[in-house]
């Protein structure tokens, strides 16, 4: 009984751990043609205060969430 309970707890933890939202990714990808990794160094956790932005992500944010001409020319 204990073993099956631990198995259920483990599966639940795994499921919840992978259950994150990437709310803006589909819209962003459609509008810009860039993948998430273009701006992020890693996938931020749901409700994270640190979006894990790289240099392009910081520039995108500072440019009012619009790609610069230089960024548009870069491959994603």
C-alpha positions as a printed Julia matrix, in Angstrom:
76×3 Matrix{Float64}:
  0.0    0.0     0.0
  2.76   2.45    0.91
  4.59   1.73   -2.33
  1.55   2.47   -4.49
  0.83   5.64   -2.54
  4.39   6.85   -3.15
  4.04   5.99   -6.83
  0.88   8.11   -7.06
  2.56  10.98   -5.23
  5.59  10.76   -7.52
  3.46  10.73  -10.68
  1.44  13.66   -9.42
  4.6   15.62   -8.65
  5.99  14.9   -12.11
  2.72  15.92  -13.75
  2.51  19.17  -11.81
  6.18  19.89  -12.41
  5.72  19.77  -16.18
  2.41  21.59  -16.13
  3.59  25.12  -16.87
  2.03  27.77  -19.07
  3.7   29.56  -21.91
  0.88  31.99  -22.47
  2.5   34.34  -24.94
  4.58  31.86  -26.91
  2.08  30.95  -29.62
  1.2   34.58  -30.31
  4.84  35.66  -30.15
  5.95  32.91  -32.53
  3.16  33.67  -34.98
  3.87  37.41  -34.98
  7.66  37.3   -35.02
  8.64  33.92  -36.46
 11.09  33.5   -33.55
 11.21  30.66  -31.03
 11.17  31.12  -27.25
 14.91  30.5   -27.04
 15.49  33.63  -29.13
 14.77  35.75  -26.02
 15.03  33.27  -23.13
 17.97  31.33  -21.74
 15.58  28.81  -20.16
 11.85  28.27  -19.82
 10.66  30.38  -16.9
  8.46  28.67  -14.34
  4.8   29.62  -14.14
  4.38  32.9   -12.23
  8.16  33.37  -12.13
  9.43  36.85  -11.42
 12.6   36.18  -13.42
 11.78  35.57  -17.11
 15.36  34.35  -17.74
 15.95  36.76  -20.62
 19.1   36.78  -22.71
 20.51  39.87  -24.46
 17.89  39.74  -27.25
 15.12  39.31  -24.7
 16.24  42.36  -22.76
 16.42  44.39  -25.98
 12.95  43.17  -27.02
 11.56  44.19  -23.62
 13.24  47.63  -23.7
 11.9   48.17  -27.23
  8.29  47.99  -25.99
  8.04  44.25  -26.83
  8.83  44.78  -30.49
 11.72  43.34  -32.46
 14.36  45.76  -33.66
 15.32  45.68  -37.35
 18.55  43.91  -36.35
 16.62  41.25  -34.45
 14.23  40.73  -37.36
 17.21  39.94  -39.58
 18.62  37.36  -37.12
 17.77  33.69  -37.46
 15.75  32.27  -34.53
